[in-house]
Amino acid sequence: MDAEETQVMTRTGEYTTSHGWESAVRGRVAAAVDRFSGPLAELAERDANDGDTRLLVADFCDVGLNFSKYRDMTTEYRTSGDSIDYAIMLEGALFAPVEVRRIGQELDLRNIQMSRRLASEEGAEWIYLTNGRVWRVYHLRADGDGHLPVPIVDVDLLDEEAHDRNVDGLFHMTREAVEHGRLDALRRWREAVEAAPLARALLDDRVVAAVSDRLREGAEHPGHLGEDDEIRRVLGQEVIPRGLLD
């Protein structure tokens, strides 16, 4: 295997394969997480205000996520009288509003109301929300006449036990991951593992065949005609909740 395409998750000893650019970006993100852990802890300890939290967020977006605070980010983006903390601009168009709350504030959907309106007006699909410690990315899914915010990334940088998961989540938020389609691929994966599509996947012929092999092995049964149909019937009528296959 090409060394450039091999990444070692040093804290877990796990190996993953990736393109050269991905390994470099993940390394940069990991370094940024380590670099900002001290200042982040200090902000949390003194329950820093919104303005101080915004300073750290701008620096982290610049250093870790590679969105230049001079080229790609603008402050107090306004539309229809509303304002947000930052807006990430790519190729002259709004990519994502960035909502920042003070580090001690709990985050919820109420924090992105202005961003939802702004993104809808500007044709953007993404929203970044953070208090410096917790970073979330929402995708705006078309839902009737409006857009439903669906969480795609959710990490807590002060959770040291989640270091690798944090780096992975932040990686998908980087400029490079956006440009290579990796954030959107993660969005498609999140949609694929929702209850309804996952239920349909369980009835796929290959999944049913794998289940049949496993059950025959456990029952020491050589097999019989119609066993796959029997498994499919039990999954569809007794295992998978009603309504998911409609």
N, C-alpha and C positions, 0 to 999 in steps of 0.2 A: 504494500500500500504506500502511495506517495506521502512522504512525511509532511508535505505542505497541506495535504488534505486530511491530516489526522490531528484531532484535538484531544488533549488530556484534561479531564475535569479534575484538577489537582486535589480538591478537597474530598472527593469521593472515590478517585481512582478509576472512574468510568471513562471509556473511550467512545467518541463519536466521530463520524466522518463529516467533513465539511469542505467547502471550497476555500481557497486561500484567503479570499477577501473576508469570508465569514470568521475564520480563525483570528484574523487581525482585528476585526471589529469586536469580537467577543473578548479578546485580550484587552482592548482599550476600555471597554465597558467595565470589566472586572477591576482594572486599575483605577478607574474613576470611582467605583463603589468603595474601594479601599481608601482612596484619597479623601473622599468627602465624608467618610464615616465619622471622623473626629468632629469637624464642624457641624455635622448633622446632629450628633449627640449633644453638642453644646447648645444648639438652638432648642433642642427638645428639653434640655435641662432647665433653661430659663424661659421656656414657653414663649419663644420669640414671636413678634408680631408679623402681620402680613408682609410689610415692606422688607423686613430682614429675610423672611422666607423666600420672597420673590428674588432677592439677590442670589441666594444659593441655587434656586431653580434655574435661573438664567445661566449661571456658570455651569451647572450640571448638563443642561441641554447643549451648551457649547462644547464642553470638554468630553462628556460621555456619549451623548447622542449625536454629536456632529452637526447640530443645527446652529450655525453661526449666529451669535446674538447681535452681530452687526449686519449680516447679510440676509439671513433667513427668518429672523424674528423681529416683529414690530410690537410696540407697546400701545396699550389703550386703543386697540382696533375698534372703530365705532361704526355702527349701522343702525338706523332707525332709533337713534338716541341711546342705544345700549352700548356698554363698553365691557371689554374683557381684559385680563391681565396681559396676555401675549397672544400673538397669532403667528403660526408657522406658515411662511409663504414659500412655495416651490414653483419655479418657473412663472413667477408673476401672479400666481393664483393662490387663494387660501387653501391650504392643505388641512390644517386643524387649529381651532381655537385652543388656547391653553389656559385653563382656570387654575389659579393658585389660591390656596387658603393657608392661614397661619398653621404652623407645624402641629399645634396641639388640637386643632379642630378635626372632628370626625367628618369623613366625607360621605356624601350621599347624592342622590340624583337631583336634589334641589340646588346643588352647587353648579349645575351645568345648564340651568334654564336659559340664560342669556346665550350661552354657546350653542345650544340647540337651535334657537331662533336664527342666530348669525349663520351657522353652518347651512341651515335650510335655505336661507336667502342667497347665500353665496355658492351653493351647490357642492359644499364640502361634505365628506362622509365620516370624518373622524373628529374626535374630541379627546384632548389630553387633560386629565384632572390630577392634581397633586397637592399635598401639603409639605412636600420636601421629603417626607418619610415614606408615605404611601404614594405609589404612582399607578394610575389607572388609565386605560385607553378604552374608549367606547366607539363602536361602529354604529352609525345611524342607519338602521334598516327600514326601508320603505314599509309602511304599515297603514294601509288605507290611504287617508288623505294626509297623514303625517309621517313622522319618522320615530321609530322606537330605538332608544339607546341600548345597545347590547354590549356587556362587558367582554373585552377580548384579552386584556392584560391587567393583572392586579398583583402588585408586589409591595412588600414592606422592607425597606432597606435597613431597618434596625433589627430585623429578625435574622440573627447571625446563622441560625441553623438552616436558613433557606437561601444561603449565599448563591449556590449554583442555579436554583430556580429563579432568584432575583436577576442574575446576570442573563439568563435565558429570556426572561420577560422583557427586560430593558433592551436586549439585543433587537427584539422585534420592533422596538420603538425608534430605532436609530434611522438616520437619513439613508444609510446604505440598504438597510432591510426594507425600507419603504420603496426605494428605487428598484430593488431586485424583486419586488413583489412578495417578500416574505411576510410582511404584516398582513397583507390580503390573504395569503395562503393560510395563515393562522386563523384568520376570520372564517375561511371556508371550513377549516377543521372544527372550529367551535360549533359551526352550524351542523356539521356532519354528525357530531356526537350529542346533539340534542335528542330528546326522547323519541320523537316520531321517526326521524331518519335512522336512528340506531335500532329501533324496533323493526323497521323494514329490512335493515341489513341482516338481522338475525334469521330472517326467512330466506336469505339468499341460498341458492343451491349449494355453493361451496361451504357455507357455514353449516348448513344442515348435514352435509356429507361428513364434515369434521366431527360434528356432534355424534353422528351415527357411529363413526369409527371409535370414538371414545367410549360410548355406551356399550358397544359390542365387546370391546376389550374388557370393560369392567364386569359385564355379565357373562363373559366367556361364551358368547353366543356367535355362531357362525354366520348369522344373518338370514333374512327372509324377505320375500317380496313385499313391497309396500312399507318398509320400515321408515323410509325418508318421509313419506306422506304422513305416517303416524306421528313422527317427530314434529313435522310442520303443523299438524293439527293441534297438538298439545301446546306448542309454543304460541300459536295464534289464538287459541281459545282459553288457555288456562295460565300461561306464564306471562305473556305480554298484556298489560292493562288494556281494557276495552277503550276504544276511541283513538288509540295511537295509530291504528292501521287504516283508519277511515280516509 
